[in-house]
Amino acid sequence: QVQLVESGGGLVQAGGSLRLSCAASGRTFSSYRMGWFRQAPGKEREFVAARGGSGGTTYYADSVKGRFTISRDNAKNTGYLQMNSLKPEDTAVYYCAASPVTASGSYYSTRTYGYWGQGTQVTVSS
């Protein structure tokens, strides 16, 4: 199993930046693919970005392409989501998720990920 703890959320003005962190413990982080999802009030949880276990291919939602960057430091058992040019519509609770690299399923689907953090609030003011 792996435990995930997000941090780095907060209040920022439109156009600003935040970097979210996802600290993993329990198992070798490199053996898990990592994803970021978000959920705004009254909406379903939606895919933001994902990355394979040992780096490699990255995946982004169209709404964040060119503004957000997912990265990971397996030596530190930590994943990151750098968010630039933030917009009010990016306001949501952001969740880190993990799934074994051997598992099947789409990087884009919440059903693929069996491990979730508690979430961190990101609020972007206009």
Buried (B, 14 or more C-beta within 10 A) or exposed (E): EBEBBBBBBEEBEEEBEBEBBBBBEEBEBBBBBBBBBBBBEEEEBBBBBBBBBEEEEBBBBEBBEEBBBBBBEBEEBBBBBBBBEBBEEBBBBBBBBBBBBEEEEEBBEBEBBBBBBEBBEBBBEE
